[in-house]
Amino acid sequence: MKNMKKTLYVWDIDHTLFKTNANVIIRKDNKIVQKLDPVSYNSYKKKEDETVDYSEFRSAEIFRKNARPIQNILNKAKRFAMSDDNKSETILLTARSDMDNKNLFLQTFRDHGFPIDRVYVERAGNLIRYKSSASVASTKGVILRQYIKTGNYNKIVMYDDDSRNLDILIKLASLHPEITIICFLVRDDNIELYYKKVSEKKKIHTIKEALYDLEY
């Protein structure tokens, strides 16, 4: 059917589908100041004399060796990704940038039965590399906005372990009352309903103001 709208399922990777132990390394004068896990890094304010080393997060070998599936959540994502009804689409939206070995990274998902070859991996970390002051949430917001602007979706369901990333989708939802938005917060092995907005017909005209904090 022409112009049939779909549901977009959006899944984070680290601490949502897999438990991982890669760290972002903060350096000063080429010495390690500290190592931050993904949750800590999301709120870290880098000092001017510090540099950020993402090498552990770009290492496909570290990912494959240490990624432990959160099985009940991975199984849920797998069911959606394997759907053949043409009514939905699944993407992974990660704070990681391009991996140093794409095939090895993807093989980790295959090893756990996830149909990664049917799913696109959006890497918000690529945007952070070109704009170091950008937050993970804002770069995920840029990518989500690109999907929304296609007009292909009447419902977006997002799963993430960081509420700030979900909040970005909620802000975007205020611009698109025609889209149903459902956000789930992942805590350990549990999924909690964080936000739900059923689509409306009225239009909102405050696009510039609502998008202000998405700029980076």
Number of C-alpha atoms within 10 A of each C-alpha: 4 4 8 11 15 16 19 22 20 22 24 22 22 25 22 24 27 20 17 21 19 21 19 19 20 20 17 14 9 9 11 14 12 11 16 15 14 22 13 11 17 16 12 11 9 14 9 7 8 15 18 15 15 17 16 17 24 20 18 22 17 16 22 17 11 14 20 17 20 17 13 13 19 19 16 11 21 17 11 14 20 16 12 9 7 10 12 18 21 24 19 19 24 20 22 21 19 17 19 15 12 12 10 16 19 18 16 19 19 13 10 15 12 20 16 20 12 12 14 12 21 21 19 23 24 14 21 20 13 9 12 13 11 16 24 22 21 22 25 24 25 19 15 18 17 10 14 18 10 8 13 14 21 19 20 23 19 23 28 24 23 20 15 16 23 23 17 21 24 19 15 20 22 19 17 21 18 18 21 18 24 21 24 21 20 21 13 13 14 12 17 12 11 15 16 13 16 13 15 11 9 9 11 11 10 10 12 9 9 15 17 9 12 19 10 14
